[in-house]
Structure formats: structure tokens, C-alpha cells
Amino acid sequence: MTPRAADRARYDRATAHLDAPVAIVDLEAFDANADDLVRRAAGKPVRVASKSVRCRALLERVLARPGFAGLMSFTLAESVWLARAGFDDVLLAYPSADRASFAELSADPKLAGAVTVMIDDPAQLDLVDRAREREGLEIRVCLELDTSLHLLGGRLRVGARRSPLRTPAQLADLARSVARRPGFRLVGLMAYEGHVAGVGDAVAGRPVRSRAIRLMQAAARRELAARRAEVVRAVRAVVPDLEFVNGGGTGSVQHTAAEAAVTEIAAGSGLYVPRLFDNYTSFSGRPAALFAQPVVRRPGVGAVTVLGGGYPASGAPGADRLPVPYLPEGLRYDPQEGAGEVQTPLLGSPADDLLIGDKVWFRHAKAGELCERFEELQLVEGDRVTATVPTYRGEGRTFL
């Protein structure tokens, strides 16, 4: 029996009493992935990206492990909710225009002390001030540096369109603006190199493309390391007691941790290891989060149909945004139908061994987005479900 076949047997036994659709997290794999992130971070604390987990019980589990400290949230409403739940260090990764949550944050000393908001424009501070209902509480602020790689004199850009702030002078100017402004305190700097951390460099069957990605990423790491160090020096000249400099992501942990200017690493997807994180030369993880759909038809030889399963991931549309049939090995989508909202045909010789009611196990393309489809996660240890925990959705929280 192959390791994957053994995993399938374990998951089927563990969930035999549960009807599909069902989502699981294999705790042994989850913990092993956490250990690997800490190893790669080489002594720098790992801040957990909540967007990639979306389950409070699992956020608590990983933060209880040595090497992890703090959360990186994705909306202000989520940040406030997590802080009220007892998480005392929440860095919001994106600017917000949520006036109601800004009013709540600025009116509560506990929240104001636990949550750090992200800005890259003074207008975002104006929005906070307009939302304030109480004077005197300082809002913790982090600046975001644009990490994209500019080539050919800026005519070619590689990387996400995030912050407009690229140069040490731009960051220092905004740092001075925050420092002069009552009611705000600059505590951090963030730079997320998504074109390195979130793009696999070993694409199956694409050796030329993979080589090009590796060359691009090596150039991007060199350019960003030098520029990030200069930016940190410029900002610390304005705010000497800056608390943290955050960088990285699951795919770049060890590279970012090697930069002296960086004090902490962000990561989250590496805990679940979705399919988009299979294509890296620098690390490998264990798939920990899976979901199962039930076989409901057997339309012919070499074919079965499962209920639903059309859970595409965000990003530019493409086949890599679809879940991948994982267990049993050897199943593939029907190219004429793909992954459907209400039914998904699957082709391949393993289909002939599947019976009506059997489970087919899938891996999502991304990590936390799986939890938008399920209210519960079944936590599996060995061949048993040892706990059932709610996702954000299961707690009635859908932040985006």
C-alpha cells in the first residue's frame, strides 16, 4: 500500500460515521508542517496568517507551539473579533475602510492595544480620525512597503499591486507623518514578497518556465533584501523604537529570515499545504487539509460523479485554481465539465473501484478558502476523529 493509499484508508475509517461533503485536518501533518515553518524561520518568530487557517481552534493550537507569535489578519472586522476572543497581537495585513470597526477599535483600550492597522497613504489615517468616537486612545500603525520587482526601467513589473510606497524616502516621509499626528503610533513595517513566497518554482511538466521563475525570484530576493534594509534604516531613523519588521510567506520563509533587517516572518498556508504549494524546490510539506465529496453516480466505465466540488480559488482564473482529486490516486476531471457546482464527473481507472456513497478526497488550491465552504473541520489523529471544531463560517463569521 502506498503512503497515499494508507492515508485514504485512515481518512475513510476516521469519517466512516460522517456523510460527505466533509472537511478534515490531519493533525499529525498540521503539526509537522508547523515544525517545518519554525525550522525554516531559524529563530525568528512566525506570525500566523489567519486568512490561511480560518479556524480559531487551529489558530490557538499553532500559537501554543514554540516559535509562533501573533496573528496576521485580513479584515478589520476579523481583527476586532479575534482581539475580543483573546488574541492579543493582531496585525491587519491590508488597509481598511470599515468605519464601524474603526469606531469600535478606537473606543476600546483592549482592542486598541491588541490590533495594529495597515496603511500606505495618509488618507487612511483621515478615515480613522473621522470614525473615532473617543479621543485619547492611540491606534497602532504599520506601514507597507511595495516589494514588486521593477525591470527595464520600471516598464516591467513582477509582483502584486499593493502599496505605492517603494523607496526609503517615501516610507520615511509617511513615518514622519504618523509620528507627528496625535492619536497614532507607528510600531511596524511590513513587506510581503508574494511573487517569491506565493509562486512555485518547480511547475510540473514546465522545466523552462520553472527555470525562468527561479531566475526571477533570485533577482527579486537580492533586490528586495537590499531595498528593505535601506527602508528599515530610514524608518528607524524616524521611529527608533519600531517594534517589528514583518516579511516573508510560506514559500520564502528561510530566505526572508536570513535578512538581518527582518524581525519576524509571516506564514499560514504552509500549515495546510494546499495544492499550489506543491511546486517548490526549497521545501515540501504534508497535505493537512482535505475535503471529501460523495460518489452519487456511476455513468459508465472509468467514470464516477461526485456531488458538488466546484470550489475554485481566488486569483487569475485557470486550471491551477481548481481543487485537485487526490484520493484515490489517478482520478482526473472530465475536460468538458471540470469541477461543477452541483456535480463533478471524474475519470480514470480508480473510478471502477468506487461504489455509490464512497468518498473521493480533494485538496483545495489555496488554504483557508476551503473553510468558506464548510462550517466544521473534523480533526483527525491516526484513524479517528478526535474533535470537531467550527470554521469562521461555522461561527457565523464571513468577513469577505
ZAKETOR-405826 format. One record per residue (C-alpha): x, y, z; residue in three letters; residue number from 0. Coordinates in nm, 3 decimals. Each point is the difference from the previous one (the first is absolute). Example, Ala and Ser with C-alpha at 12.3 -4.5 7.8 and 13.67 -1.06 7.14 Angstrom:
((1.230; -0.450; 0.780); ALA; 0)
((0.137; 0.344; -0.066); SER; 1)
***
This chain:
((0.000; 0.000; 0.000); MET; 0)
((0.141; 0.340; -0.096); THR; 1)
((0.014; 0.278; 0.262); PRO; 2)
((-0.284; 0.181; -0.174); ARG; 3)
((-0.209; -0.315; -0.008); ALA; 4)
((0.067; -0.046; 0.371); ALA; 5)
((-0.114; 0.357; 0.065); ASP; 6)
((-0.318; -0.062; -0.196); ARG; 7)
((-0.072; -0.309; 0.207); ALA; 8)
((0.056; 0.199; 0.322); ARG; 9)
((-0.222; 0.287; -0.110); TYR; 10)
((-0.276; -0.233; -0.115); ASP; 11)
((0.007; -0.185; 0.333); ARG; 12)
((0.010; 0.321; 0.200); ALA; 13)
((-0.301; 0.146; -0.180); THR; 14)
((-0.199; -0.319; -0.061); ALA; 15)
((-0.272; 0.131; 0.231); HIS; 16)
((-0.023; 0.332; -0.186); LEU; 17)
((-0.175; 0.077; -0.325); ASP; 18)
((0.189; 0.194; -0.264); ALA; 19)
((0.053; 0.281; -0.084); PRO; 20)
((0.240; 0.017; 0.295); VAL; 21)
((0.324; 0.185; 0.069); ALA; 22)
((0.287; -0.126; 0.214); ILE; 23)
((0.333; 0.116; 0.136); VAL; 24)
((0.258; -0.271; 0.065); ASP; 25)
((0.157; 0.120; 0.325); LEU; 26)
((0.318; -0.200; -0.038); GLU; 27)
((0.063; 0.166; -0.338); ALA; 28)
((-0.107; 0.342; 0.134); PHE; 29)
((0.245; -0.021; 0.291); ASP; 30)
((0.282; -0.128; -0.222); ALA; 31)
((-0.055; 0.292; -0.237); ASN; 32)
((0.008; 0.240; 0.295); ALA; 33)
((0.333; -0.146; 0.111); ASP; 34)
((0.138; 0.043; -0.351); ASP; 35)
((-0.099; 0.369; -0.009); LEU; 36)
((0.177; 0.058; 0.331); VAL; 37)
((0.309; -0.183; -0.124); ARG; 38)
((0.015; 0.211; -0.313); ARG; 39)
((-0.056; 0.321; 0.196); ALA; 40)
((0.330; -0.072; 0.181); ALA; 41)
((-0.082; 0.163; 0.332); GLY; 42)
((-0.220; 0.284; -0.121); LYS; 43)
((-0.362; -0.015; 0.118); PRO; 44)
((-0.266; -0.103; -0.250); VAL; 45)
((-0.311; 0.216; -0.011); ARG; 46)
((-0.296; -0.213; -0.113); VAL; 47)
((-0.205; 0.122; -0.295); ALA; 48)
((-0.356; -0.060; 0.119); SER; 49)
((-0.136; 0.022; -0.356); LYS; 50)
((0.172; -0.328; -0.072); SER; 51)
((-0.150; -0.181; 0.301); VAL; 52)
((-0.346; 0.154; 0.074); ARG; 53)
((-0.060; -0.214; 0.304); CYS; 54)
((0.050; 0.138; 0.352); ARG; 55)
((0.073; -0.339; 0.155); ALA; 56)
((0.286; -0.062; -0.243); LEU; 57)
((0.133; 0.355; 0.041); LEU; 58)
((0.012; -0.063; 0.374); GLU; 59)
((0.169; -0.336; -0.055); ARG; 60)
((0.281; 0.138; -0.214); VAL; 61)
((0.057; 0.308; 0.216); LEU; 62)
((0.049; -0.228; 0.301); ALA; 63)
((0.304; -0.152; -0.174); ARG; 64)
((0.351; 0.143; 0.050); PRO; 65)
((0.112; 0.223; -0.285); GLY; 66)
((-0.337; 0.160; -0.076); PHE; 67)
((-0.110; 0.345; 0.118); ALA; 68)
((-0.291; 0.216; -0.109); GLY; 69)
((-0.253; -0.004; -0.281); LEU; 70)
((-0.021; 0.172; -0.335); MET; 71)
((-0.367; 0.064; -0.079); SER; 72)
((-0.170; 0.088; -0.327); PHE; 73)
((-0.285; 0.235; 0.095); THR; 74)
((-0.048; 0.251; 0.279); LEU; 75)
((-0.325; -0.162; 0.113); ALA; 76)
((0.186; -0.331; 0.032); GLU; 77)
((0.278; 0.174; 0.193); SER; 78)
((-0.246; 0.143; 0.251); VAL; 79)
((-0.178; -0.334; 0.036); TRP; 80)
((0.327; -0.185; 0.060); LEU; 81)
((0.115; 0.258; 0.254); ALA; 82)
((-0.329; -0.029; 0.188); ARG; 83)
((0.051; -0.378; -0.001); ALA; 84)
((0.330; 0.041; 0.184); GLY; 85)
((0.265; 0.023; -0.273); PHE; 86)
((0.217; 0.287; 0.121); ASP; 87)
((0.225; 0.068; -0.301); ASP; 88)
((-0.187; 0.039; -0.330); VAL; 89)
((0.161; 0.171; -0.299); LEU; 90)
((-0.247; 0.097; -0.271); LEU; 91)
((0.170; -0.080; -0.332); ALA; 92)
((-0.207; 0.233; -0.220); TYR; 93)
((-0.128; 0.358; 0.024); PRO; 94)
((-0.365; 0.028; 0.104); SER; 95)
((-0.293; 0.233; -0.065); ALA; 96)
((-0.219; -0.159; 0.268); ASP; 97)
((-0.121; 0.305; 0.194); ARG; 98)
((-0.208; -0.198; 0.248); ALA; 99)
((0.297; -0.218; 0.097); SER; 100)
((0.229; 0.304; 0.024); PHE; 101)
((-0.250; 0.158; 0.239); ALA; 102)
((-0.005; -0.320; 0.206); GLU; 103)
((0.380; -0.025; -0.001); LEU; 104)
((0.054; 0.361; 0.107); SER; 105)
((-0.254; -0.023; 0.283); ALA; 106)
((0.143; -0.304; 0.181); ASP; 107)
((0.344; 0.002; 0.167); PRO; 108)
((0.029; -0.380; -0.021); LYS; 109)
((-0.063; -0.002; -0.374); LEU; 110)
((0.221; 0.302; -0.066); ALA; 111)
((0.286; -0.175; 0.178); GLY; 112)
((-0.044; -0.331; -0.181); ALA; 113)
((-0.061; 0.103; -0.362); VAL; 114)
((0.246; 0.167; -0.238); THR; 115)
((-0.145; 0.151; -0.319); VAL; 116)
((0.172; 0.018; -0.339); MET; 117)
((0.043; 0.319; -0.199); ILE; 118)
((0.184; 0.122; -0.309); ASP; 119)
((-0.170; 0.339; -0.039); ASP; 120)
((-0.074; 0.290; 0.243); PRO; 121)
((-0.360; -0.004; -0.123); ALA; 122)
((-0.046; -0.328; 0.184); GLN; 123)
((0.080; 0.181; 0.327); LEU; 124)
((-0.262; 0.262; -0.087); ASP; 125)
((-0.258; -0.275; -0.026); LEU; 126)
((0.093; -0.129; 0.345); VAL; 127)
((-0.028; 0.347; 0.150); ASP; 128)
((-0.344; 0.053; -0.153); ARG; 129)
((-0.117; -0.328; 0.152); ALA; 130)
((0.129; 0.071; 0.351); ARG; 131)
((-0.255; 0.021; 0.278); GLU; 132)
((0.251; 0.050; 0.278); ARG; 133)
((0.309; 0.215; 0.029); GLU; 134)
((0.319; -0.109; 0.170); GLY; 135)
((0.042; -0.359; -0.115); LEU; 136)
((0.302; -0.054; -0.223); GLU; 137)
((-0.050; -0.213; -0.309); ILE; 138)
((0.294; -0.228; -0.079); ARG; 139)
((0.119; 0.043; -0.359); VAL; 140)
((0.213; -0.206; -0.239); CYS; 141)
((0.134; 0.122; -0.336); LEU; 142)
((0.005; -0.224; -0.307); GLU; 143)
((0.290; -0.003; -0.244); LEU; 144)
((-0.057; -0.096; -0.363); ASP; 145)
((0.217; -0.304; -0.073); THR; 146)
((-0.059; -0.039; -0.373); SER; 147)
((0.298; -0.036; -0.229); LEU; 148)
((0.032; 0.274; -0.262); HIS; 149)
((0.199; -0.080; -0.313); LEU; 150)
((0.083; 0.190; -0.319); LEU; 151)
((-0.006; 0.333; 0.177); GLY; 152)
((-0.336; -0.073; 0.158); GLY; 153)
((-0.175; -0.097; -0.324); ARG; 154)
((-0.033; -0.360; 0.122); LEU; 155)
((-0.144; -0.077; 0.340); ARG; 156)
((0.009; -0.340; 0.171); VAL; 157)
((-0.212; -0.030; 0.313); GLY; 158)
((-0.336; 0.096; 0.143); ALA; 159)
((-0.131; 0.355; -0.018); ARG; 160)
((-0.007; 0.084; 0.367); ARG; 161)
((0.160; 0.301; 0.170); SER; 162)
((0.106; 0.307; -0.203); PRO; 163)
((0.299; 0.043; 0.235); LEU; 164)
((0.328; -0.128; -0.147); ARG; 165)
((0.289; 0.221; 0.105); THR; 166)
((0.160; 0.073; 0.337); PRO; 167)
((-0.092; 0.367; -0.041); ALA; 168)
((-0.369; -0.080; -0.057); GLN; 169)
((-0.018; -0.225; 0.305); LEU; 170)
((0.188; 0.250; 0.217); ALA; 171)
((-0.233; 0.281; -0.109); ASP; 172)
((-0.308; -0.198; 0.099); LEU; 173)
((0.170; -0.107; 0.324); ALA; 174)
((0.052; 0.368; 0.087); ARG; 175)
((-0.363; 0.072; -0.084); SER; 176)
((-0.117; -0.270; 0.240); VAL; 177)
((0.246; 0.106; 0.272); ALA; 178)
((-0.125; 0.361; -0.013); ARG; 179)
((-0.365; -0.094; 0.008); ARG; 180)
((-0.182; -0.024; 0.335); PRO; 181)
((-0.183; -0.322; 0.068); GLY; 182)
((0.229; -0.230; -0.199); PHE; 183)
((0.318; -0.193; 0.078); ARG; 184)
((0.220; -0.156; -0.265); LEU; 185)
((0.106; -0.344; 0.120); VAL; 186)
((0.080; -0.209; -0.307); GLY; 187)
((0.098; -0.043; -0.362); LEU; 188)
((-0.125; -0.278; -0.229); MET; 189)
((0.119; -0.120; -0.340); ALA; 190)
((-0.165; -0.306; -0.158); TYR; 191)
((0.195; -0.144; -0.293); GLU; 192)
((-0.286; -0.195; -0.155); GLY; 193)
((0.180; -0.052; -0.332); HIS; 194)
((0.260; -0.199; 0.196); VAL; 195)
((-0.200; -0.145; 0.290); ALA; 196)
((-0.313; -0.089; -0.195); GLY; 197)
((0.130; -0.118; -0.339); VAL; 198)
((0.133; -0.353; -0.034); GLY; 199)
((0.334; -0.036; -0.179); ASP; 200)
((-0.034; -0.363; -0.110); ALA; 201)
((-0.308; -0.018; -0.220); VAL; 202)
((-0.069; -0.359; -0.102); ALA; 203)
((0.070; -0.056; -0.369); GLY; 204)
((0.124; 0.359; -0.053); ARG; 205)
((0.378; -0.007; 0.041); PRO; 206)
((0.067; 0.318; -0.200); VAL; 207)
((-0.264; 0.195; 0.187); ARG; 208)
((0.128; -0.135; 0.332); SER; 209)
((0.355; 0.110; -0.085); ARG; 210)
((-0.127; 0.347; -0.091); ALA; 211)
((-0.189; 0.025; 0.330); ILE; 212)
((0.309; -0.100; 0.198); ARG; 213)
((0.210; 0.264; -0.178); LEU; 214)
((-0.266; 0.265; 0.059); MET; 215)
((-0.034; -0.089; 0.366); GLN; 216)
((0.376; 0.004; 0.060); ALA; 217)
((0.018; 0.349; -0.151); ALA; 218)
((-0.306; 0.110; 0.200); ALA; 219)
((0.147; -0.126; 0.328); ARG; 220)
((0.327; 0.185; -0.058); ARG; 221)
((-0.169; 0.326; -0.095); GLU; 222)
((-0.251; -0.011; 0.284); LEU; 223)
((0.253; -0.093; 0.269); ALA; 224)
((0.210; 0.304; -0.084); ALA; 225)
((-0.297; 0.235; -0.032); ARG; 226)
((-0.175; -0.131; 0.311); ARG; 227)
((0.315; 0.056; 0.209); ALA; 228)
((0.020; 0.359; -0.124); GLU; 229)
((-0.368; 0.060; 0.073); VAL; 230)
((0.030; -0.140; 0.352); VAL; 231)
((0.297; 0.226; 0.071); ARG; 232)
((-0.193; 0.303; -0.129); ALA; 233)
((-0.312; -0.078; 0.204); VAL; 234)
((0.198; -0.078; 0.316); ARG; 235)
((0.169; 0.338; -0.035); ALA; 236)
((-0.348; 0.148; 0.048); VAL; 237)
((-0.134; -0.259; 0.247); VAL; 238)
((0.293; -0.164; 0.183); PRO; 239)
((-0.226; -0.220; 0.212); ASP; 240)
((-0.172; -0.172; -0.292); LEU; 241)
((-0.134; -0.327; 0.144); GLU; 242)
((0.013; -0.230; -0.303); PHE; 243)
((0.090; -0.040; -0.366); VAL; 244)
((-0.215; -0.270; -0.158); ASN; 245)
((0.078; -0.181; -0.323); GLY; 246)
((-0.025; -0.325; -0.182); GLY; 247)
((-0.263; -0.259; -0.065); GLY; 248)
((-0.011; -0.379; -0.008); THR; 249)
((0.206; -0.029; -0.318); GLY; 250)
((0.279; 0.235; 0.109); SER; 251)
((0.035; -0.057; 0.375); VAL; 252)
((0.366; -0.099; 0.007); GLN; 253)
((0.108; 0.269; -0.246); HIS; 254)
((-0.180; 0.283; 0.180); THR; 255)
((0.114; -0.122; 0.342); ALA; 256)
((0.360; 0.036; -0.117); ALA; 257)
((-0.041; 0.379; -0.035); GLU; 258)
((0.130; 0.181; 0.308); ALA; 259)
((-0.252; 0.282; -0.047); ALA; 260)
((-0.299; -0.237; 0.040); VAL; 261)
((-0.110; -0.081; 0.356); THR; 262)
((-0.291; -0.239; -0.067); GLU; 263)
((-0.138; -0.221; -0.276); ILE; 264)
((-0.358; -0.031; -0.121); ALA; 265)
((-0.135; -0.339; -0.107); ALA; 266)
((-0.327; -0.189; 0.003); GLY; 267)
((-0.059; -0.208; -0.312); SER; 268)
((0.290; -0.223; 0.095); GLY; 269)
((-0.208; -0.141; 0.285); LEU; 270)
((-0.265; -0.149; -0.233); TYR; 271)
((0.223; -0.036; -0.312); VAL; 272)
((-0.258; 0.042; -0.277); PRO; 273)
((0.077; -0.111; -0.355); ARG; 274)
((0.159; 0.332; -0.108); LEU; 275)
((0.282; -0.070; 0.245); PHE; 276)
((0.106; -0.326; -0.163); ASP; 277)
((0.227; 0.172; -0.250); ASN; 278)
((0.296; 0.122; 0.206); TYR; 279)
((0.361; -0.112; -0.004); THR; 280)
((0.084; 0.156; 0.337); SER; 281)
((-0.243; -0.195; 0.217); PHE; 282)
((-0.268; -0.266; 0.000); SER; 283)
((-0.290; -0.037; 0.239); GLY; 284)
((-0.268; -0.254; 0.078); ARG; 285)
((-0.356; 0.058; -0.119); PRO; 286)
((-0.193; 0.055; 0.322); ALA; 287)
((-0.337; 0.143; -0.109); ALA; 288)
((-0.223; -0.202; -0.230); LEU; 289)
((-0.366; -0.026; -0.086); PHE; 290)
((-0.205; -0.295; -0.122); ALA; 291)
((-0.292; -0.011; -0.244); GLN; 292)
((-0.228; -0.306; -0.026); PRO; 293)
((-0.032; -0.215; -0.309); VAL; 294)
((-0.362; 0.034; -0.116); VAL; 295)
((0.011; -0.142; -0.356); ARG; 296)
((0.189; -0.258; -0.204); ARG; 297)
((-0.071; 0.121; -0.356); PRO; 298)
((0.224; -0.250; -0.174); GLY; 299)
((0.325; -0.192; -0.002); VAL; 300)
((0.287; 0.204; 0.141); GLY; 301)
((-0.229; 0.275; 0.124); ALA; 302)
((-0.175; 0.105; 0.321); VAL; 303)
((-0.183; 0.317; 0.093); THR; 304)
((0.030; 0.166; 0.340); VAL; 305)
((-0.232; 0.254; 0.151); LEU; 306)
((0.119; 0.361; -0.034); GLY; 307)
((0.367; 0.078; 0.037); GLY; 308)
((0.026; 0.312; -0.214); GLY; 309)
((0.194; 0.205; 0.253); TYR; 310)
((0.233; 0.220; -0.207); PRO; 311)
((0.267; 0.207; 0.172); ALA; 312)
((0.049; 0.374; -0.041); SER; 313)
((0.250; 0.143; -0.247); GLY; 314)
((0.031; 0.001; -0.377); ALA; 315)
((-0.236; -0.272; -0.131); PRO; 316)
((0.170; -0.318; -0.113); GLY; 317)
((0.021; -0.373; 0.057); ALA; 318)
((0.241; 0.055; 0.289); ASP; 319)
((-0.280; 0.174; 0.193); ARG; 320)
((-0.212; -0.315; 0.016); LEU; 321)
((0.011; -0.260; 0.276); PRO; 322)
((0.189; -0.313; -0.100); VAL; 323)
((-0.145; -0.352; 0.039); PRO; 324)
((0.252; -0.154; 0.239); TYR; 325)
((-0.124; -0.332; 0.138); LEU; 326)
((-0.031; -0.253; -0.147); PRO; 327)
((0.298; 0.078; -0.221); GLU; 328)
((-0.052; 0.018; -0.375); GLY; 329)
((-0.330; 0.185; -0.034); LEU; 330)
((-0.029; 0.307; -0.224); ARG; 331)
((-0.266; 0.245; -0.112); TYR; 332)
((-0.203; -0.046; -0.316); ASP; 333)
((0.139; 0.286; -0.214); PRO; 334)
((-0.347; 0.074; -0.134); GLN; 335)
((-0.146; 0.062; 0.348); GLU; 336)
((0.277; 0.068; 0.248); GLY; 337)
((-0.096; 0.055; 0.365); ALA; 338)
((-0.371; 0.071; 0.019); GLY; 339)
((-0.217; 0.184; 0.249); GLU; 340)
((-0.240; -0.292; 0.050); VAL; 341)
((0.178; -0.295; -0.160); GLN; 342)
((0.351; -0.084; -0.112); THR; 343)
((0.077; -0.294; -0.232); PRO; 344)
((0.337; -0.164; 0.061); LEU; 345)
((0.182; -0.226; -0.243); LEU; 346)
((0.267; -0.268; 0.043); GLY; 347)
((0.033; -0.369; 0.074); SER; 348)
((-0.036; 0.048; 0.381); PRO; 349)
((-0.360; 0.103; -0.069); ALA; 350)
((-0.091; -0.363; -0.068); ASP; 351)
((0.082; -0.093; 0.360); ASP; 352)
((-0.219; 0.272; 0.150); LEU; 353)
((-0.354; -0.072; 0.117); LEU; 354)
((-0.294; 0.231; 0.047); ILE; 355)
((0.054; 0.179; 0.333); GLY; 356)
((0.379; -0.036; 0.002); ASP; 357)
((0.209; 0.309; 0.067); LYS; 358)
((0.237; 0.166; -0.243); VAL; 359)
((0.253; 0.223; 0.175); TRP; 360)
((0.109; 0.333; -0.147); PHE; 361)
((0.259; 0.265; 0.079); ARG; 362)
((-0.096; 0.365; -0.043); HIS; 363)
((0.225; 0.223; -0.208); ALA; 364)
((0.038; 0.247; 0.287); LYS; 365)
((-0.001; -0.043; 0.375); ALA; 366)
((-0.261; 0.187; 0.202); GLY; 367)
((-0.247; 0.043; -0.284); GLU; 368)
((-0.107; -0.360; 0.057); LEU; 369)
((-0.152; 0.113; 0.330); CYS; 370)
((-0.243; 0.231; -0.179); GLU; 371)
((-0.172; -0.316; -0.126); ARG; 372)
((-0.025; -0.190; 0.330); PHE; 373)
((-0.136; 0.087; 0.341); GLU; 374)
((0.210; -0.265; 0.177); GLU; 375)
((0.338; -0.164; -0.023); LEU; 376)
((0.043; -0.357; 0.120); GLN; 377)
((0.337; -0.029; 0.174); LEU; 378)
((0.154; -0.338; -0.077); VAL; 379)
((0.265; -0.177; 0.203); GLU; 380)
((0.100; -0.339; -0.136); GLY; 381)
((-0.323; -0.154; -0.120); ASP; 382)
((-0.234; 0.182; 0.239); ARG; 383)
((-0.175; 0.333; 0.009); VAL; 384)
((0.102; 0.137; 0.339); THR; 385)
((-0.175; 0.337; -0.019); ALA; 386)
((-0.243; 0.198; -0.212); THR; 387)
((0.068; 0.374; -0.008); VAL; 388)
((-0.179; 0.288; -0.172); PRO; 389)
((0.152; 0.198; -0.283); THR; 390)
((-0.055; 0.375; -0.016); TYR; 391)
((-0.311; -0.077; -0.207); ARG; 392)
((-0.117; -0.243; 0.267); GLY; 393)
((0.021; 0.283; 0.254); GLU; 394)
((-0.212; 0.219; -0.226); GLY; 395)
((0.298; 0.206; -0.118); ARG; 396)
((0.050; 0.060; -0.372); THR; 397)
((0.226; 0.303; -0.021); PHE; 398)
((0.035; 0.025; -0.376); LEU; 399)
***
